[in-house]
Amino acid sequence: MSHAVKHSSQSGPNRGSEPLIKVKGVVKKFGAFTAVDNVDLEIYQGELFSILGASGCGKTTLMRTLLRLVSPSSGSVILSDQINDDFSSNRLEELSHEELRKFRRKIGVVFQDPIGALNPRMLIKDIVGEPLVIHGKTENLRERVVELLHNVGLGEEHLYRYPHEFSGGQRQRIVIARALALEPKILVLDEPTSALDVSVQAQILNLLNDLQEKYELTYIFISHDLSVIEYMCDRLAVMYLGKVVEEADTEELFSNPRHPYTRALLSATPSFEKDRKKIMILGDVPSPIAYLDESKARLATEITEQERLEIKAIEGKGIDYIVRSSLNEVLPLARVSSNHYARVKQQ
C-alpha cells in the first residue's frame, strides 16, 4: 500500500488539539471506478486547509463525502465534540436523517459556479434567507439577510434583484452570504474563484480572509490553482488518482516538495525564475478502472533526473522496474510504454 508523503512540521491553528474532522481510510467507488482511494486527513479548528489536484483526481468527490452528499464505500469521517451536537455517533456515515440535518448547519458550502448555484427565479432576499427558513430561524429574517449582505460587501438595495442583474463577483458574494446564514463552523469552498477574472478573484479571496478572521471559520479549500492556495491556505493535501500523495504546511510544501507529482505541479506554474526547470509528466494519465486488475498500472508518476532513480530490469518481464528513489523508499514503478511510467503491483 502506498502512503502520502507527510512533512514533520506541526505549526498552525490549534494543531495540538483534537481534529475538527478526521477522515480515516475513506474509499468511494462508483461501480468499477475508484474515485477516492483510502484517504486519511485531519482538519483542525481555525485553519485554512486545501485539497489540491488536477481535474478528475477525486477532490470534489472527497468534498461530497465530507458533506455526506455521497456515502463512503468504506472508511469513516469522524466528528469532534465541537461539531457533534449530541449525535448518536461521532461517525458521519452513521448519523440519522435528522442528525445529518443538524450537522449540515455546521458546514456552509460555496460552489464553483455562482450562476448555477443561484435560482434565477428567486429574489436575492429569498436566496440568502432560504437556509434560515428551512431551519426555522425566521425571527427578524429581513434584518438578518441585510446583515449577511453587508458582511460580503452588498447592501439592502440588492434585496429585490435577481441573480442575472449581478456580475460574477457579486453573485459569488451572494453565494458566500447564503453559506454563512446558519453561522457554520466550517466553510467548504469548491473552486470558489475559478469562474472569475483575476481582479475579481483577488477581491473574493480578500473577502474570504476577512470573514475567516471575523468568524474564526475553518476553511476546506478545493482547488487546482496553486497561486490561490499559496496565498490563502495554512496546510494542504495533494491528490492524484484518488489518493493523497503528499500533505504538508503550505510554505513547507512549496519550498520543499517531496513527491514527484507535487514537484511537477509546482514546476508548471508561471515564474520569473529563468533557471527553474519545468518537469514534464510523461505519457497519459492511466484509467483508474485499470486498478481492478492489480497487475496493471495503479498510479502514473514523473521520472526525473533529479530523483536519481535506479532502474533494474526484471528478467522475463520485458519491462523496467524502478526499485529505489532519493526518498529511500521502494517504488514499484514500471515502464508500460515507450514514454509512460506507472506504479504497478509486483507479481
Buried (B, 14 or more C-beta within 10 A) or exposed (E): EBEBBEBEEEEBBEBEEEBBBBBBEBBBBEEEBBBBBBBBBBBBBBBBBBBBBBEBBBBBBBBBBBBBEBEBBEBBBBBBEBBBEEBEBBBBBEBEEEBBEBBBBBBBBBBBBBBEBBEEEBBBBBBBBBBBEBBEBEEEBEEBBBBBBEBBBBEEEBBEBBBEEBEBBBBBBBBBBBBBBBEBBBBBBBBBBBBBEEEBBBBBBEBBBEBBEEBEBBBBBBBBBBEBBBBBBBBBBBBBBBBBBBBBBBBBBBEEBBBBBBBBBBBBEEEEEEEEEEBEBBBEBBEBEBBEEEEBBBBBBBBBEEBEBEEEEEEEEEEBBBBBBEEEEEBBBBBBEEEBBBBBBEE
